[in-house]
Structure formats: structure tokens, C-alpha cells
């Protein structure tokens, strides 16, 4: 549900979100091997280490964090993985009760919505490190289904983190957008 009044953001334990080795151990993943140092923090964003794991692999490793969603097994976006890297996300909902086109216009130049995998990774890692579910509406991602419907993530209900899809033309107070970017981190010397 959308928040009706502005609540202070809870501090996320950046020591864990920014510890690649601990996050890989938490998810039972190998590596990382000589990760680059964390980037300089950006005001309003949370910096986190993205292990590159797919949504489907996260579902297999942490099934209690997701409702039963057999349709995800065959979905391309849920199979996508990426290389390990730093990400910065601002999960603050943008443009609730607006279409995707209206929401996207509110994002500053150079920022875009996250991929579903990136947003799911952040929400799961945040939950695993804090024990708290971030209160969010459905957040649209940059992933689009073959039907043309956009993938959205959230909310984090008692049954788990929802992954669904919705039309770009649909406006609802329970659907918003957030922003993400992958900072350029200089290689280790």
C-alpha cells in the first residue's frame, strides 16, 4: 500500500550491503574475487553489491521469500543474470497514480528504472540483512513481457515478494517507479 504520510527512511546497514564477500556467503554463492571498492555514495541513493544472480536462482535459494509463481520459470527476465557490480538505487516511489510514460518523465536524465532482477536482488538482500520488508507499492521495471506488459516488483507481502506485470497505460496509486544507476568504479590498481 502507498504511504499516506511521509515517514523517515530507515537506515540500511551499509556495512553488510557493501560487503561483497558477506553477501555472496549469505546467498551461498562463490566469489567474489577481488571486487572493486564501493563507489562514492550518491545523496538519496543506497549503494549495494549486486551478486548478479537471476530471479529464478534467488527463488530456488530463498523459496520462503517468494509466493508460488510458476509463470516465472519460463520468463526471460527471470532467467537473466549479470556480472557482479556495484549499484545505487533510490527505492522512493515516483509518480504514483500515473502511467509509465508520465512516471518516466519524472526521472532525471541519466537515471532509469531498474531491471526486475536488480530490484528483486536489492529487496531480497535488504531483507536478509535487516530482517525487515521495505514498504513499497508495485514498482515498474525496465523489463517488458512479450505481451507488451511491463514487469513490476512488490509489494513484499506475508506470502513473499510479488513479481507481476501491468500495462504501461495503467495508472494506480499502488503502482510507481523508482530509479537506479550503476556507477562507474575505477579498477583496482
C-alpha positions in Angstrom: 0.0 0.0 0.0 1.1 3.5 -0.6 2.1 5.5 2.4 -0.3 8.3 3.3 2.2 10.4 5.2 5.9 10.8 4.8 7.8 8.5 7.1 11.6 8.8 7.8 13.6 6.3 5.9 15.1 3.6 7.9 18.9 3.3 7.8 20.1 0.2 5.9 23.2 -1.5 7.3 25.6 -0.3 4.6 28.3 -2.4 6.2 26.6 -5.6 5.0 25.1 -4.2 1.8 28.6 -3.1 0.9 30.4 -6.2 1.8 30.5 -8.3 -1.3 32.0 -11.4 0.4 29.3 -11.5 3.1 26.6 -11.1 0.6 27.9 -13.9 -1.5 28.1 -16.1 1.6 24.6 -15.1 2.6 23.3 -16.3 -0.8 25.6 -19.4 -0.9 27.4 -18.1 -4.0 31.1 -18.4 -4.9 33.4 -15.4 -5.0 33.6 -12.5 -5.4 37.2 -12.4 -6.5 38.9 -9.1 -5.8 35.8 -6.9 -6.0 36.4 -3.2 -6.7 36.0 -0.7 -3.8 32.5 0.7 -3.2 31.8 3.9 -5.2 31.4 7.3 -3.6 27.8 7.4 -2.2 25.2 9.5 -4.1 22.8 11.5 -2.0 19.4 9.9 -1.7 20.6 6.5 -3.0 21.5 3.3 -1.3 24.7 1.7 -2.6 24.6 -2.1 -2.7 26.6 -5.0 -4.1 24.7 -6.8 -6.9 25.8 -10.5 -6.9 24.4 -10.9 -10.5 22.1 -13.8 -9.6 18.9 -14.3 -11.5 15.4 -14.0 -10.0 14.8 -17.7 -10.6 18.0 -18.7 -8.9 17.1 -16.4 -5.9 13.7 -18.2 -5.8 15.5 -21.6 -5.7 17.9 -20.5 -3.0 15.3 -18.5 -0.8 11.9 -20.0 -1.7 10.3 -18.7 1.6 10.8 -15.1 0.3 8.6 -15.6 -2.8 5.0 -16.7 -3.3 4.4 -19.6 -5.7 4.8 -18.1 -9.2 5.3 -20.9 -11.7 5.0 -18.5 -14.6 8.4 -17.0 -13.7 10.1 -20.3 -14.5 9.8 -19.6 -18.2 10.1 -15.8 -18.2 13.2 -14.5 -19.9 13.7 -11.6 -17.5 13.6 -14.0 -14.5 16.4 -16.1 -16.1 18.6 -13.1 -16.7 21.8 -12.8 -14.7 24.6 -10.2 -14.8 28.2 -9.8 -13.7 28.9 -8.7 -10.2 28.9 -5.0 -9.7 28.0 -2.0 -7.5 24.6 -0.5 -7.9 22.9 2.6 -6.5 19.2 2.6 -6.0 16.6 5.1 -4.8 13.5 3.0 -3.9 11.4 6.1 -3.2 8.2 5.7 -5.3 8.0 8.2 -8.2 4.7 9.1 -10.0 2.1 7.0 -8.1 -1.3 7.1 -9.9 0.3 7.9 -13.3 1.0 6.0 -16.5 4.6 4.7 -17.2 5.2 7.5 -19.7 4.3 10.1 -17.1 6.4 8.4 -14.4 9.4 8.1 -16.7 9.3 11.9 -17.5 9.9 12.5 -13.7 13.2 10.6 -13.7 16.3 12.9 -14.1 18.4 12.5 -17.2 20.8 9.6 -16.8 18.6 7.6 -14.4 16.3 4.9 -15.3 14.1 2.2 -13.8 15.9 -0.9 -12.6 15.7 -4.3 -14.3 13.4 -6.6 -12.4 16.4 -8.7 -11.4 18.2 -5.6 -9.9 15.2 -4.5 -7.9 14.5 -8.0 -6.6 18.1 -8.5 -5.7 18.1 -5.3 -3.7 14.9 -6.0 -1.9 15.9 -9.6 -1.0 19.4 -8.7 0.1 18.0 -5.8 2.2 15.5 -8.2 3.8 18.2 -10.8 4.5 20.5 -8.2 6.1 17.9 -6.3 8.1 15.0 -8.7 8.7 12.6 -6.0 7.5 10.5 -5.8 4.4 10.7 -2.5 2.7 7.3 -1.0 2.4 6.8 -0.2 -1.3 4.0 -0.2 -3.9 4.3 -2.2 -7.1 7.4 -0.7 -8.8 7.6 -0.8 -12.5 10.9 -2.0 -14.0 12.6 -1.7 -17.4 11.6 -5.3 -18.3 8.7 -5.8 -20.7 6.9 -9.1 -21.3 6.4 -10.4 -24.9 2.7 -9.3 -24.4 3.9 -5.7 -24.0 3.1 -5.6 -20.3 5.8 -4.2 -18.0 7.2 -6.2 -15.2 6.6 -4.8 -11.7 8.0 -5.9 -8.4 6.4 -5.6 -5.0 5.0 -5.3 -2.6 6.7 -7.6 -0.1 3.6 -9.3 1.5 3.4 -12.1 4.1 3.4 -14.6 1.3 6.6 -13.1 -0.1 7.9 -10.6 -2.7 5.5 -10.3 -5.6 6.6 -10.2 -9.2 3.8 -9.3 -11.6 3.2 -7.3 -14.8 1.0 -4.4 -15.7 0.1 -2.3 -18.8 2.2 0.9 -19.2 -1.1 2.8 -19.7 -2.5 1.7 -16.3 -2.4 4.4 -13.6 -3.0 3.4 -10.0 -2.0 4.8 -6.6 -0.4 1.4 -5.9 1.9 1.5 -8.9 5.1 3.7 -9.2 8.6 3.8 -10.5 12.0 4.0 -8.8 15.4 4.9 -10.1 18.7 3.1 -10.3 22.2 3.5 -11.8 25.4 1.5 -12.0 28.2 3.8 -11.0 31.5 3.5 -12.9 34.1 2.2 -10.4 37.7 2.5 -11.3 39.5 -0.8 -11.5 41.8 -1.8 -8.6 45.4 -0.8 -9.0 
